Amino acid sequence: ELLDAFKEFDTDQDGYISYKDLGACMRTLGYMPTEMELIEISQHIKMRMGGRVDFEDFVQMMGPKLREETAHMVGVRELKIAFREFDVNGDGEISSGEMREAIAALLGEQLKAQEVEEILQDVDLNGDGHVDFD
């Protein structure tokens, strides 16, 4: 989801989005920044990043904000409990295999490998192929 939003605003496909587009990009992800937050983020990007953000920086900025939004909706404790149940081997990450097992248990049916991979991509904020709680 983060990558799709980033690509949508990377109109020249150079791997960067402008600080000016960041607010709109954040809103497409369901995060509604205040004007003060946008000013603060824009200043940070202009001063430290040359006015542009690459995908890695974008993930670092958005990850905590999206987790915070989700935590308010569900509750951190409940999220941690669910995460631990999905993380069968206890390594702190949910692999595609663990995701497949968890989804099958929740839905009562197996999904196709491609469907599981699509779900995993949506929740894998840093793109490493696994889901971690942070």
N, C-alpha and C positions, 0 to 999 in steps of 0.2 A: 504494500500500500504506500509506504514512504517513497519507494523508488518510482512508482507510477506518478505520484504527485510531483516529485522532483523533475521527472522527465517532461511532464506537462508544462512546467514553467522554464525548462531549459530549452527555449525556443530555437536557439542557434546550435544546439546539440554539442556544445563545447565542454560539457561536464560541470558547468557552473550556473548558478542562478544569482541574479542581482538582489541586493538587500531590498530594493524597491518592490520586488515580486514576492518577498518572503511572507508578508502578511496574508496575501491572497492564497499562497501555497498552504500556509498553516490552516487557513479556514477550510480549504478543500478536505483537510484531514479531520475536520470537526473541532479543531481547537480554536477558540475565539479569543485571541490576545487583546488586551486592553491597549489603548493608544500609548500609554506609558511603557508597557512591555515592548511594543513595536519600536518606540523611540530608543529604548535601552538596547534592544537587540541590534537595531540599525547602527547605532553609534559603535557598538562592539565590532560589528562586521566592517564598518568603514575604517575604524582605527587599526584593527588587528588583521583583517583578512583582505584588505584591498578592495572592499566594497562588494566582493563576490563570495559565494559559499559553494564548496564542492559537496558531493553527496555524503562523504564521510563526516564533514563538519555539520551538515544538515541533520544527520542521524544523531550525532552527539547533542545537538541543540534540542531536537524534537523528542527524542526518546524519553527523557525525564518528564517533559510536559505531557506527553501522551499517557505515560504510566500514572502520573498524578491525576489526570482526568479520569482514567479508568478506575483508579483506586477510590476516588470519591463516589463513583457509581456503584461499585461492588463492595469495597472494603478490602484493605490490604490483608487482613488475617484470612479472609475467605479465599483470596487469590493465592496466598502462600499454601494453604491447605490443598487447593485444587492442583497447584503446580507440583507439589510433592507426590500427589497421587499419579500424575502423568509421568513424572520422572522415576520410572520403575527401578533403574539401577542406582539411583541416588547420586549421580555425578554432577548434579547442579544444572544439567541441560536436558532438554527434551529433544530427542532425535526423531527422524521421520518414522522409524519403527515404533518408538514409544507413542508418537502422535497417532499412528495408524491404530494401535491397540486401544488407546484411550477413546478415540472417536468410535471405534467399533463397540466398545463397552457402553458409551453414552447413547449411541443411535441404535444399537442392537443389530447392526449390519456392517459389512465391510464396504469401504469406499475404494474406488479405483486408485491406483498409485498416483496418477496424475492429480486427482482431486485432493489427496492428502498433501501432495507437494504444493499445490496452490494455497491451501490453508496455511501450511508451514511458511510459505513465502510472505503471506499477509502478516504473520505474527513474528517473523524473524527480522527484527529491526536492524541488526547490524550486518545481515546478509551472510553469516558464516555457516548456514545450513542447520543450525540448532537454535532452540529457543531457550534463553536463560531468563531468570526472574528479573534481573536488573535491566 
